[in-house]
Amino acid sequence: MALLVWQDDLNIGIDVIDQQHRRIIEMLNHLHVAQASMQRAAVGEVIDEVVDYTMSHFAFEEELMEEAGYPFCAAHKRVHEVFIKRVAEYRLRFQAGEDISDELRTMLSRWLFNHIRGDDQAYAEQVKAHLNQFAREHQGGGWLGRTLKRFFG
């Protein structure tokens, strides 16, 4: 499987989320490189990094949706929970000595691309509107307004 490449249709228009998604894709490419090196310890480290980073990304994303009052936040969170359980199963299989790198990378890349293009695109407009409203209310050239503009576009 070749290295993954960011595609413009993966942008949801919330800069910080788009950057986090790009970082996950970079990690999936690191998994490919670690796998090619045939060093099991390196593969394990990348798997742990992908899982940990993705979980923190999910928490951040869920907080944004909740703050924006996104009506399907609970359903989106359940999708994340099912995904985390699925990846945890791969992690256990790897720890048991099974070579799951190709299978995991394929599943992760397909799931991520489909999730971004579907579920994440679905909440983007409501979250952007909420963030823009919040930034307008706290504008005044203050630190908070500038920071929000920098991170959330």
C-alpha positions as CSV (number, residue, x, y, z in Angstrom):
1,M,0.0,0.0,0.0
2,A,1.4,3.4,-1.0
3,L,1.7,6.4,1.3
4,L,-1.5,8.3,1.9
5,V,-1.9,11.8,0.5
6,W,-4.1,14.5,1.9
7,Q,-6.9,15.4,-0.5
8,D,-8.7,18.8,-0.6
9,D,-12.1,17.2,-0.1
10,L,-11.0,16.1,3.3
11,N,-10.9,19.7,4.5
12,I,-13.9,20.5,6.7
13,G,-13.1,24.2,7.0
14,I,-12.1,24.2,10.7
15,D,-8.4,24.7,10.6
16,V,-7.5,23.0,13.9
17,I,-9.6,19.9,13.0
18,D,-8.1,19.8,9.5
19,Q,-4.6,20.0,11.0
20,Q,-5.4,17.1,13.4
21,H,-6.7,15.0,10.5
22,R,-3.5,15.7,8.5
23,R,-1.5,14.6,11.6
24,I,-3.4,11.3,11.8
25,I,-2.7,10.7,8.1
26,E,1.0,11.4,8.8
27,M,0.9,8.8,11.5
28,L,-0.6,6.3,9.2
29,N,2.3,6.9,6.8
30,H,4.7,6.4,9.7
31,L,3.0,3.1,10.3
32,H,3.7,2.1,6.7
33,V,7.4,3.2,7.1
34,A,7.7,1.3,10.4
35,Q,6.2,-1.8,8.9
36,A,8.6,-1.6,6.0
37,S,11.5,-1.4,8.4
38,M,10.4,-4.9,9.8
39,Q,11.0,-3.6,13.3
40,R,8.1,-4.8,15.4
41,A,8.8,-2.4,18.3
42,A,8.6,0.6,15.9
43,V,5.3,-0.7,14.6
44,G,4.0,-1.0,18.1
45,E,5.1,2.5,19.0
46,V,3.3,4.0,16.0
47,I,0.2,2.0,16.7
48,D,0.1,3.4,20.3
49,E,0.8,6.9,19.0
50,V,-2.1,6.7,16.4
51,V,-4.5,5.3,19.0
52,D,-3.6,7.9,21.7
53,Y,-3.6,10.9,19.3
54,T,-6.9,9.8,17.7
55,M,-8.6,9.4,21.1
56,S,-7.5,13.0,22.1
57,H,-8.7,14.2,18.7
58,F,-12.1,12.6,19.2
59,A,-12.4,14.2,22.6
60,F,-11.6,17.6,21.2
61,E,-14.0,17.2,18.3
62,E,-16.8,16.0,20.6
63,E,-16.3,19.0,22.8
64,L,-16.6,21.4,19.9
65,M,-19.8,19.6,18.7
66,E,-21.3,19.7,22.2
67,E,-20.5,23.4,22.6
68,A,-22.1,24.2,19.3
69,G,-25.2,22.3,20.2
70,Y,-24.8,19.9,17.3
71,P,-28.0,17.7,17.5
72,F,-26.2,14.5,16.4
73,C,-23.3,14.8,18.8
74,A,-24.3,11.7,20.8
75,A,-24.5,9.6,17.6
76,H,-21.2,10.9,16.4
77,K,-19.7,10.1,19.8
78,R,-21.0,6.5,19.5
79,V,-19.3,6.2,16.1
80,H,-16.1,7.2,17.8
81,E,-16.6,4.7,20.6
82,V,-17.2,1.8,18.2
83,F,-14.1,2.8,16.3
84,I,-12.0,3.0,19.5
85,K,-13.2,-0.5,20.4
86,R,-12.3,-1.8,17.0
87,V,-8.8,-0.4,17.1
88,A,-8.3,-1.7,20.6
89,E,-9.0,-5.2,19.2
90,Y,-6.3,-4.7,16.6
91,R,-3.9,-3.5,19.3
92,L,-4.6,-6.6,21.4
93,R,-4.0,-8.8,18.3
94,F,-0.7,-7.0,17.7
95,Q,0.3,-7.5,21.3
96,A,-0.5,-11.2,21.0
97,G,2.1,-11.4,18.2
98,E,-0.2,-11.2,15.2
99,D,1.0,-9.1,12.2
100,I,-1.9,-6.8,11.7
101,S,-0.1,-3.8,10.2
102,D,-1.5,-4.0,6.7
103,E,-5.0,-4.8,7.8
104,L,-4.9,-2.0,10.4
105,R,-3.5,0.6,8.1
106,T,-6.1,-0.2,5.4
107,M,-9.0,-0.1,7.9
108,L,-7.8,3.1,9.5
109,S,-7.3,4.9,6.2
110,R,-10.6,3.9,4.8
111,W,-12.5,4.6,8.0
112,L,-10.8,8.0,8.4
113,F,-11.4,9.2,4.9
114,N,-15.1,8.0,5.0
115,H,-15.6,9.5,8.4
116,I,-14.2,12.9,7.5
117,R,-16.1,13.1,4.2
118,G,-19.4,12.0,5.9
119,D,-19.7,12.4,9.6
120,D,-17.3,15.3,10.1
121,Q,-18.5,17.3,7.1
122,A,-22.0,17.0,8.6
123,Y,-21.1,18.9,11.8
124,A,-18.7,21.4,10.2
125,E,-21.1,24.2,9.3
126,Q,-22.8,24.3,12.7
127,V,-19.5,24.2,14.6
128,K,-18.0,26.9,12.3
129,A,-21.1,29.1,12.8
130,H,-20.8,28.7,16.6
131,L,-17.1,29.5,16.6
132,N,-17.6,32.5,14.4
133,Q,-20.4,33.8,16.7
134,F,-18.2,33.2,19.8
135,A,-15.2,35.0,18.1
136,R,-17.5,38.0,17.2
137,E,-18.7,38.2,20.8
138,H,-15.2,38.2,22.1
139,Q,-13.5,40.1,19.3
140,G,-12.3,43.5,20.5
141,G,-8.8,42.7,19.4
142,G,-8.2,40.8,22.6
143,W,-6.1,37.7,23.0
144,L,-9.0,35.3,23.0
145,G,-10.5,36.7,19.8
146,R,-7.1,36.5,18.0
147,T,-6.4,33.0,19.3
148,L,-9.8,31.8,18.2
149,K,-9.3,33.3,14.7
150,R,-5.9,31.7,14.4
151,F,-7.0,28.2,15.4
152,F,-10.5,28.1,14.0
153,G,-10.2,30.3,10.9
